């Protein structure tokens, strides 16, 4: 699928923001894993300390043993409480027995269940199961450092994500949306923004197309006024003749049908077309278009099809486009002649060449072939080839014409396989 220039901007900006968010999440994940590793180490250390304290708590020289354990486990402060909350050892006081009550336990809203450990900042408390007692200590300096770094890590990542979100909103409102607006206006006037385009150049192209559209509107108004005036004049004259009994009403009906056909063609060309995409076999579509075209026996149809040519497109719209081209070819051949059709494909697109041996088009008129209301035939409305060009371009394709007076005409169509 072809992506427009503003679409590229949106994708690049989106990928950039997604990349930053991804890196932030990876960074957060690594920090979280490091934090968990240090926390698990701290939990294992406290559990081991509790088991040793349970062994030596009531032994001789307990104070020295607990002091040595504190130093061995790199604990700045070690406090042991009984289950009633009485402090029975404090490494600061270096005594065993019931000591004065302190508020260390008040740092925890809920005390841990037997065998559990709880953290409150750098404060740690462990509930030993047997014998039952609480161990309070402060986390090691390494764990405290990691904990603080992790907290700041979360803070900075949160701030970064908020700033990135605001940056994304700013880019969308001040960069992407204005460019998208220009692209929409450009598309409305048939100007495609490419990656190498500059917005000023695109605006110039839009103004150029606006002038062309204005010219088409003037031509459209003139054409409608001319055709309706002629038809109404004819109908009025026929009605007077019918009134005098010199003509039948069939002539009026015929003229009304002609006027109705003109109106139908105008509405068909002017209506907004929405593509109904499906997979199409180009060769089968062309065969069906030939069946629906009244090709007289005096015209020979020569086909050279490359097999298995598939594309995604609107079957009915493309079918009517090929019918229009074949009708033009038939109308251009006055006697015996040939319509040659060739199809081929490459990796990205399908191609179709349709040539006839008709009267051809003068070189000075080639630029007008796809213009609305231009026709070399008196009975033509001049919307057939304009409609074909509109449908081909809706499929992101292109149509070209080569012709020479009295030598015939060739139409070359290219349509991407994925419209």
N, C-alpha and C positions, 0 to 999 in steps of 0.2 A: 504494500500500500504506500502511495506517495505521501510524504509528510511535508507540510508547508514550512516556510521559514519561521513563522512564529511558533509553530509546533516544535521545531528544533530548539528554539530558545527555551521553551517551557521544559522540554525533556532534559536539556543540559542543566538548567537551574535546578530542576527536581532531582536529578542524579547527584548534583553537587551537595544539595541539602541532605539527601539520603546517605551519601558517603560520610558526611560530617556526623550525622546521627549514629551511623553504624560504628564509626571509630569511637564515638563517645560511649556507646553501649559496650564495645569490646574493652575499652579502658575501664569502664565501671565493673565489668565482669572480672577482669584481671585483679582489680583492687579488692573486689569482694572475695575472690578465691584466696588472696594473700591474707585478708583479714580473718577469714574462716580458719586458715591454717594456723595463724598465730593464736586465735581463740581456742582451737582444739588443743594446741600445745599447752596453753595456760590451764585448760580444764584438766588435762591429763596430769599436769604438774600438781595441781591442788588436790586431786584425788589421791595421788601417790603420797603427798604430804599428810593427808588425813589418815591414811592407813598406818603410816609411821607414827603419827601422834597417838593413834589408838593403842599402839604397842607400848610406847614409852611414857604415856601420860602419867601413870601411877608408879613409875619406876624411881629408883634412887637416882639422885642427881638429874631430875627431870628438867630443871631450869637450864642446865648446861646443854643437855641433849636438844631441847627445843631451840636454844640459841644457835647451836650448830646447824640444826635443820633449816632455820631461817636464813643463815648465811649460805648453806649449800644450795638452797632453792632461790637465792637472790631475792629475798623478800625484805623490803624495807620495814615492814610492820606486820606482826603476826599476833592475832588475838584469838583466844579460845573461850567460848561461852558454854555454859550448861544449857539444858533444854528450857530452863526457867528464865534465861536471859541474863544470868549472873556471869560476870567476867571472872574466869578462873586463871587466865594467863594473859599477860600483855608484854610483848617484847620490849616495850618502852619502859615498863616498870620492873621487868625482870623478876617477877614473883609468881609463886604458885599458891593457889588458894582463892577464896572469894574476895574479889577486889571491888572497888567502888564501881557503881553502874555508869556506863558511858552511853553515848547516843549513836554508836556505830551501827547498831541494828536498825536504828530509825531511818537510816538511808534507804532501807528497803521497805516498800509498801507491804509486800507479802513475803514472808520467809519461805525458803525452799522446803519442799517435802523431803523426807528421809532419802538419802542417796542422790539428791539433786543439787545443782549449783546455780546461783543467780549472779548476774552482773548488774551494777548500777554505776555507769561511768567507769571509773577505774577501781571502784569498790567491788570486792568479790566475797561471797559468803557461800559456804558449803555445809550441808547438813549430813553429818556422818551417821550411819545407821546403827552400828554396834561397836563400841558403846556410843550412846547418843550424845552428841555435842555439836556445836557450831564452830566452824573456823572462819574467821574474818581476816582478810588481808587486802593489800593493795596490789594491783596488777604490776607486773614487771615493767621496767622503763621501756623495753623494746615493744611490748604489747601496747602500752599507753601511747607510744609514738605512732605505731601503726594505726591504732584506733583514732587518734586525732587526725592523722593524714587521711584516713578513709572518710571521716566525717566532712573534712574540708573538700575531699574529692567529690563527694555527693553534692555538696553545696555548689562547687564550681561547675560541675556537669549540669546541674539543674539550671543555674544562671545561663550557661552556654546554650542549652536547649531553648530556653525562653528567648534569648537574644536571636538565635537562629530562626525561631518562629516569627519574630517581629521582622527580621531581615527578609524572610520569605514573603511575608505579607507586603512589605515595602516594595520588593522586586516585582511582585505580581501587580500591585496597584500602579506603580510608577514606570515599569518597564514593559512587562508582558502585555497587560491589558491595552495600553495605547498602541503597541505594535499589532496586537490582535485586531484592534479596531481598524487600523490602517489596512490590515490583510483582508478583513471582511469587506471593507469598502472596495478594495482592489478586486476582490473576487466578484463582487457585484457587477463590476464593469469589465470583467474578463481579464484582469491583470493578475498574473501569478507572481507572488513574491518568492524569489529564489535566495539561496544562502548568500550569494555574492551581491545581492541587491543592496542599495542604500535607500533609506526611507525617502529622502528628497527625490531621488530618481523615480521611485514608485509613485510619489505624489504627482510628478510630471506626467507619468504614464496614465494615471487615473484621470487627470484633467484632459489629456488627449482623448481618452476613451469617452469621457463625459461629452466632449464636443461631438464625437462620432455618434453617441447615443442620441444627442440632441438633433443631429442631422437625420438620423433614422426616424426619430419621432416626427419631424417635419415631413419626411417622405411618407411615413405611415399615414399621417393626417391627410396629406394631399392625395395619396392613393385611395384611402377610404372615401374621401369626399368625391373624387373623380368617379370611382366605380359606382357609388350609390347614386350620384347624380345621373350617370348614364342609364343605370337600371331603372331608376324612378321615371326618367324621361321616356324610356321605352315602354314601361308599364302604363304610363299615362296615355301615350299615343295609342297603344293597343286597346286600352279601355275605351277610348273614344271610338275606335273602329268597331269594337264589339258592340258598343251602344248603337252604332249606325247599322249594325248587322253585316259589316264587311269582313269581320274576323271572328274566329271562335275563341273561347276562353282558354284553349290549350296553349296558345302563344304566351298568354300572361303567366300561366302555371310554369311554363318552361323558363321564362325570364326570372320568376321567383325562385325556382330551383337553382338557377345560376347564381343569384344573389345569396341564397342560403349556403351554397358551396363556398363562396368567397368568405362569408362570415365564419363558417366552420374552419376553413384554413387559417384565418386570422386568429381565432380562439386557440386552435391547436398549437400554433407557433408561439403565442403569447403566454400560454399557461405555464405555471411553475411545474417542472418535471421532477418527480422523485423516482430514483432508480430502484427497480426490483431485481436485485442481483441474484443470478444463478449461474451454474456452469453451462457453457454453450459450446457446441461443436460448430465451428465457423463454416465448415463445408456444408453441413446439413442445413444450416440457417440460410446460406446462399441458395441452395437448391430449392428451399421452400419459398424464398423470395422470387425466384424465377418462375415457380409454378403459379404464384399469385399475380404475376405481371403478364399482361396480354401481349405476348411476343408473336408477331405474325410469322408465317412460314417463310417469307422472303428474307428473314433475318436469321443467320446461323449463329448459334451460341457455342463458343469454344471455351472449354474449361481445362485448366491445368492446376490441379489441387495437390498440395502437399498433405499427406494423410495425418490424421490424429492431431488436428489443430484445435486446442481447447483454450477458452478464456472465460473470465467471470464478467458478466454484463447483464444488461436488461434485454431479454430476448425480443420482446415485442417492439421496443423502440429501435433496436438495431435492425430488426426485420423490415420495419417500415422505411428506415433510412436506405437500405439496399433497394427496396422496391422503388423509391423515389429516383435513385440513380439509374436503375434499369429503365424506368419510364422516360427519363431524359434521353437515354441512349436510343431508345426506340423512336422517340419523336425527332431525334436529330438525323435519322437515316430515312431518306425519302424513297429510295428504291431497295435493291438488294444490298445487303451489308452484313457485317459481323460484329458481334459483341464478344470480346475476349475477357475471361476472368482468370486471374492467377492468385493463388494463396500460398503463403509461406510463413515461417516463424523463426524467431531466434530465442535466446534464453528468456528474455523479458517481455517481448511483444509479438503480436500477430500482424501480418501485413496482407493487404488485398489490393490488387490492381484491377481496375475495370476500364476497359478501353472500347471505343466504338469507331466505326468507319464513317461517321456522319459528317455533317457540314462543318463541324469545328466551330471555334470561337475566335474572333479577332483578338490579336495580342493586346490591343488597347482596351479590351473589355474583360480581360482575364481577372483583373482585380475586383470586378463587380459581380463575378459569378456567384459568390456566397452572400452577397448583400440582399437584404430583404426587399421584395417588390421589384427586383430586376429580372426581366425575362426577355429573351429574343423572340418568343412566340407571342402572337397577338392574343391568343386565348389563355396564356399562362398568367398566373397570379404572381409568380416570382418568389414563392416561399419554400418551394421544395428543397433546393440545395441549401438554403439558409437553415432550414430545419435539420437537414443532414449534418451540417457543420455543428449546430448546437448540440445534437445528440452525441456526436463523436467526441466533442470537447468535454461533455459531461462525463464521459468515460476516460478522461485524462488523455485522450488521443489527439490525433491531428489528421487533417485531410488536405491534400494538395491537388492541383489541377495542372495538367499540361495539355495544350491544344494549339492547333494551327488551322487556319481557315481552309476548308475543303479537304483537310487531311484527317480529321477525326479528333477525338478528345480522350484523355486518360485521367482517371481519378485514382489517386494513391492514398490508401487509408492505413494508418498505424494506430493500434489500440494496445495498451499494456495488458498483459494476461491477468494481472491483479488490478482491476480498475479501482 
